[in-house]
C-alpha cells in the first residue's frame, strides 16, 4: 500500500515501509553524493537503511555538484 510523502516540495506516493536508502534507489540517486533531511532533521548515511519513512514526511534530497 503506498504512502504519501513530500520530496523536495513535490507530493509523491512511495511504497509503505520504504527506507531512505530505498527512496534514493527509487529516485535513481547515488547515496554518497547527497544529503537527506526528513522533517528538517539530517539523516546520516549510516542511518539511510534503518530510517523508515512515514506518511506525511517531508524529505529534502540535496545533490552535491562539483565545479570550479
C-alpha positions as CSV (number, residue, x, y, z in Angstrom):
1,X,0.0,0.0,0.0
2,X,1.5,3.4,-1.0
3,X,2.0,6.3,1.4
4,X,2.1,9.9,0.6
5,X,5.2,12.0,1.4
6,X,6.6,15.3,0.1
7,X,10.0,15.1,-1.6
8,X,11.7,18.4,-2.4
9,X,8.4,20.2,-2.2
10,X,6.7,17.7,-4.5
11,X,3.9,15.4,-3.3
12,X,4.7,11.7,-4.1
13,X,3.5,8.2,-3.3
14,X,6.0,5.6,-2.3
15,X,5.6,2.0,-1.1
16,X,4.8,1.7,2.6
17,X,8.0,0.7,4.6
18,X,10.4,2.5,2.3
19,X,13.6,3.5,3.9
20,X,15.7,6.5,3.0
21,X,18.1,4.1,1.2
22,X,15.1,2.6,-0.7
23,X,13.9,6.1,-1.6
24,X,17.2,7.1,-3.0
25,X,17.2,3.9,-5.1
26,X,13.6,4.7,-6.4
27,X,14.8,8.2,-7.3
28,X,18.0,6.8,-9.0
29,X,20.2,8.9,-6.7
30,X,23.7,7.7,-5.6
31,X,23.8,8.0,-1.8
32,X,27.4,9.2,-1.5
33,X,26.6,12.3,-3.5
34,X,23.5,13.6,-1.5
35,X,22.4,14.9,1.9
36,X,19.0,13.8,3.1
37,X,16.7,15.5,5.7
38,X,13.5,14.0,7.0
39,X,11.2,16.5,8.7
40,X,14.1,19.0,8.9
41,X,16.4,16.5,10.7
42,X,19.6,15.4,8.8
43,X,19.7,11.6,8.3
44,X,23.3,10.5,8.2
45,X,24.4,8.0,5.5
46,X,24.9,5.3,8.2
47,X,21.2,5.5,9.0
48,X,19.8,5.5,5.5
49,X,19.0,1.8,5.6
50,X,17.3,1.9,9.0
51,X,15.3,5.1,8.7
52,X,11.8,4.2,7.5
53,X,9.7,6.9,6.0
54,X,6.1,7.6,7.3
55,X,3.0,9.1,5.8
56,X,3.2,12.9,5.7
57,X,7.0,13.0,6.0
58,X,8.8,16.0,4.4
59,X,12.0,14.9,2.7
60,X,14.7,17.0,1.2
61,X,17.3,15.4,-1.0
62,X,20.2,17.7,-1.9
63,X,22.7,16.6,-4.5
64,X,26.3,17.8,-4.3
65,X,27.6,19.2,-7.6
66,X,31.3,19.9,-8.0
67,X,32.6,22.7,-10.0
68,X,35.3,25.3,-10.3
